[in-house]
Amino acid sequence: MIEIIPNFHPVLVHFPIAFITSALAFTAVGALSNKKPYASLILMAGRWMLWGAVLFALMSAVFGWFAYNSVDHDEISHAAMTVHRNWALVTLAVLLALSVLDLWRGRAEKKQSPNFLILLMLAWLLMMTTAWHGGELVYRYGLGVMSLPKTAGHDHPHAHGDMQMPDEAALHEGGHLHGHDESVLDEASSSSTPATAIQGTTPQKVGHTHAPGTPPHTD
């Protein structure tokens, strides 16, 4: 197996979802326009989409079974895996039944009936439910994930309005300078704030003048 993923099940599961959705769309449009000259072509496209959904659902089920028996998990995630597996098996059974029915109707040259469209919609709902539980296995229980990002202590602005210039870093009372880059300290030392103030030492005397009449004093 390719090391980037535990198995090929995550690669294949998107295809039956796309195919069954397309099959439902084409069949519905063809049924609504059955008196149009192009209705037969649309219905034929729906049939091909249905067969594509069956084919990739079979492949996904095979690799999904391998994943079910090989992915590391605990007791809680095992229960979630079992729920996903059961929904997948029911969905696959309905798709196989629809494919047999479609094959029989095609050989008998019968037109699509509203009941077939209802069954196809049921298969689509089952597929979406299966996909929902499959997504929970990864995003809720973390199954099949080889590594997770380390977010502890990671804090930086994501928008231009939150960005600060280097000389606007948080300079708090007591001379503590906070920032992600050591260059902030160098730039702060070259700004108008004396370096001795940042280091917490006694500031040097700076010459100054007083207004006329101010009594002399010693610093």
Secondary structure as GFF3:
##gff-version 3
##sequence-region A 1 219
A	DSSP	alpha_helix	9	12	.	.	.	ID=ss1
A	DSSP	alpha_helix	14	32	.	.	.	ID=ss2
A	DSSP	alpha_helix	39	68	.	.	.	ID=ss3
A	DSSP	alpha_helix	75	107	.	.	.	ID=ss4
A	DSSP	alpha_helix	114	139	.	.	.	ID=ss5
A	DSSP	three_ten_helix	160	162	.	.	.	ID=ss6
A	DSSP	three_ten_helix	166	168	.	.	.	ID=ss7
A	DSSP	alpha_helix	183	189	.	.	.	ID=ss8
A	DSSP	alpha_helix	195	199	.	.	.	ID=ss9
###
